[in-house]
């Protein structure tokens, strides 16, 4: 059952209607407290107690913390949240010397069924609302203090562009009201072509990250089932159009899987796809999940794959793995904490060698 509106679901006009019996300045006070000061109604001490209680009842929190896991000496924090109705999601807050980033979810579960992803193995529950998405950012901002939360990536549980309206509504709220730069907001997709084309028409130049993982249709069909409906030619055409409109460098995410997609042939094919787009490639060591038995590529193969891309004129880097020991790394979000995981069985793809 989908819950009713929460405190970050309502618009400013809706808040005005809720407070129509209050002095006009109350709307500004409450909106500023929610978005600029990131305060819950109970903590809005500049309001009368009766109004705080009224707001707390009328605008309930979307998220209830169920568990927090820490890794990397406290620089990576994974949060398991319970939503109204019982669904659960995860978000990950990551600190580094020059930034603090939160990876947020847009769905409870995921219907994309990518074979190597723990979220996909677990299946789909429901879409999140704008408020449920935005509140993850607010909570991360609170927990990041005194550091400033500087970057938001829509790379947690779910496919953001399959929940397009709520995802874009959250982007606008994060930009317009929480004050993050559009250039510090990244929306990831496994290749929802219609969503990419809609994104190109929006007013904010967010960064687009495409989880590609294979450079030929036969292999990508195995790893990313959506490819059967929107093959690489269609995906690349949508990416070209996005680049032409937004002039923002595209990022392609590639989970390195031992003997599957880490061959020189795949690197060469990848270079042919992304070089005309002047795109950046993030190589991600495959993180272990209980339902996928193939290992990540060995460090030497990671480096040789990167070097081959570089020789072919592609900007490529190897992403540092964060939080794998608490199941918080890319592809591991599965409503587990510590060493627990999902119990899922998926087919092991054909192993390919040079």
N, C-alpha and C positions, 0 to 999 in steps of 0.2 A: 504494500500500500504506500503510495506516494504521500509524503507529509504536506501540511499546509505551509504557507510562507514563513520563513525565519527572518532574523533581524537584518541579514544582508541580502535578502531577496527583494525587499520593498524599495521602490523608487523614492526620490525626494518628494514628488507630488503625493505619493501614497502616504508618506510620513506626514506631510502637511494635512492630509485628510484625517489621519489618526489623531493629530494634535489640533484639530480645528477649534477646540474649545479652550486652547491655551493661547497666551500672547504670541504674536507672530515670530518673535525672536527665538522662541523655543525650538523651532524647526532647525534653524542654523546651529543652535547649541548642540542639539542631539546629533545632527548629521556630522558636525565637526568632531564630536566626541567619538562617534563610531568609526570614522574614516581617518581623520588626521591624528587623533589621540589614541585610536585603537582601544577604546574603553567599553566594557560591558555596561549596561544600564545601572547595575548595582554600584558601579564605581564612578558614576557621574555625580560627584559630590556637589557640583554647582546647581543641581536640580533638587527640588523638594523631594522628600522621601516618598511621599505618596505617588509622585510622577515616576520616580525610579521603579517603584513596585509595579506600577501600571505598564510601563514599557517592558519590564522584564517578563511580564505575563503575556503581553500582546506580541512581543518580538522575541521568541525563544531562540536560544543558541541552536545552531544546526549540528554542532559537533560535540560529542562527549568523549573525552580522552579515555581510552581503554588500556593503552599500554604505551610506554616510551622505551625505546632501545637506543643505546649509545655505542658509538664506535669511533676509531681514529682519535683517541684521547678526548672524546667529547666534541670533536669537530663535525661529526655526522650524527644526526638524531633522526630516528624513524618514529613516526607517531601512528598508532592504530586508533582510528576514530569510529565510534558508533553513531549512526544516524537515526533520526526518528523512523520508526517502523522496523528497526533492527538490522538494516544493512550496515556493512562495515567497509571502510576504505583506509588507505594509507597515504601519508605524505612524508617527504624526506627533506630535512633542512641540512644544508652543507655549508660550512665556513671554510674560507681560504684567506690568505693574507690580504687580498685585494677585493674580496666580494663575499656576500652571503647570498646563497641561492636556495630557493625552495622548489622542489619538484612536486607538483600537485596532480591529483586525480580528477577526472571528469566523469567517470562512470564507476559504479560498484561492480567490479569484474570487467570483462571485455568479451565481445562477441567475435573478434577478429581471428581467434584461434591460431595465432602464430605458434608453431610447434615448440619453439625453444623458450617461450615466455611463460613464466609461472602464472601471470594474470590470465593469459589466454587459456592455459590449461585448466584454470579453475572455473571458467565459464562466466556468463553474464547475469547480473542481477537486475540493475536498473540504471537509468541516467541520473546524474546529479543536477540539481537546480543551480541557478546563478549564485544564490546565497551560499549553498553548500560548497561551491568551488571557491568563492571569494573568501569565505571564512577560514579556509586552509591558509590563505596568504596572511590574513590578519593574525591568526594564531602563530604562524611562523615569525611574523614581525615582532610580536610580543616576546617570543622565546629567543629571538636573535639579539635583543637589547642587552647591552648598550650599542651593539653593532647595528648598522642600518641594513635592512633587507634590501638588496639592490637588484636582484634578478629573479624572475619567475619563469619556470619551464613547465609547460603542459606535457609532461612525459611520464606521469605516474600511471595509475590504473586507468584503463579504458582508452578508447580511440577518440580524441577530442573532436575530430570533424564528423564523427558519427553522432555526436551530441552538439551539433553546430550552434544552434541558437543560444543555448546556455553557455557554451564555451565563449562565443563572441560577446555575449552580454557580460560575462565575467571579465574578459579582456578590457572592455570599455570601462567597467567599474574600477578595475585595478589601475588603469591608466588615468582616468579622469578624476577619481575620488581618492584612491590610495596614493596617487602621485608617482607611479613608476613610469619610466620612459618606455615608449613603445619599442625602442631598440634593445631594451633589456627584458623583453617578453618574447619567449620562443614557444611556438605552437608546433607540436610534433604530430606526424601522421604516418601510417603505414602505406598510404597511397589512395586516400579517398579523393578521387579526381574532382568530383563535383564540389567538394568542400574546398579544395585548393582554388578552384575557379571563383567560388564565392569570396574566399579570403582576399583574392586579388582586387575585388571591387570595394573592399572596406576602406575606411578612411585612415586607419592606423597602419603604419609600415612595420608590423611585427616580423620577427625572424621566422622563416619557415624551415623546419627540419624534417626530412623525409627518411624514414627508417626503411632502407632499400634492401640490404642484406644479401642480395644476389643480383647479378648483372645479365642474366639470361632468363627467359621466361620459364624454361623447364625446371630450373632449380628454384626460382622464386615461387613457382606454383606450389612446390613442396613446403617451403619455409613460411610463405605468407599467402594463405589461401585466397585473399582478396585479389591477388594478381590474376586469378582466372577470370575475374570479371573486368578488371582494369589492367591490362598488360602494360609492360614497360613502355611501349611506344606511346600509349595514351598518357601515362604518368609523366614521361619526359616532356610531352607537348604541353601539359598543364604547368609543369615547372618552368618551361621556357616563357610561357605567357605571364606567369607570376613575376619572373625576373624582369620582363619587359615593362610591366606596369609599375612595380615597386622599386626596382633597381636596388634590391637588398640581396646581399650574398646568400645563396642557399647553402644549407648544410645537409649532407647525406650521412646517415648513421649506418654503420656496418658492424654487426656482431660477428666477430671472428670465430668460426667453428672449425675445429680440427678435422681436416680431410674432407670438408664439405664445401666451404666457400672461400678457402684461403689459398687457392691455387694461383699460379701466374696467369692462367687463362682467364680466371675471374677478374683478376686485377686489371688485365689488359682490356677486357670488355667493360669494366667499370670506368676506366679512364676514357674510353670512347664515348660513354654516356654523359659523363659529368664535365669533361674538359671544355666542351663548347659553352657550358653554363658558368664557367669560372667559379665552380662550386668548391666548397671545403668538404673533405671527407673525414669523419670521426671514426676511427677504428676502435672497437670496443671489445676487449677480451670477453668471450662468452662467460657469463656468470652461471654457476651450477644451479640447476633446479631439479627437484626430485623426479619430475615427469619427463626429463629429456636426458638420455644417457650419454650423448656425445660430449666430449670435452671441448673446452676452449682451445684455441691455437696456442702453441708454445711460443715463448717470447721471441725466439729466433725467427720463427715464421711470421710473427707479427711485424717484426722489423723489416724483414725482406719484402713483405707485401707492401708496407709503407714505402720502402725505398723504390720499389718498382713503380708505384704510382707517381712518386716524385720524379723519377726519370722520364715518365710519360707526360710530365707537365701538370700534374694534379697536386694541389695543396692538401696534404694529408697528415694527420697527427694521431697518435695513440692516446686514447683517453685513460687517465688514471682511474683505477677502480676504487670506489669509495663505498664502505659499508657492507661489503659482501659477507662479513662474518655475522651480521644481523639481518641478512636477507633484505638489504636496502639498496643494493646495486641495481643497475639497469637490467630489466627483465625478471627481477626477483620478487617484486611486490605481489604478494599472494595471500594477504591476511594472516601472515605468519610472523612470529617474533622469536628472537634467539635462533635456535637451530631447527625450529619446527618448519614444516612446509606443507604444500598441498599433496594430496595423494591422487595422482593422475597418471594415466598411461597414455602415451602418444607414440605414434610410429617413428622409428628412427629413420631419417632420410638416407638415401643412398650416399655412401662415402665416395668422394672424388679425390683422386690423386693426380699430381702432375704427370 
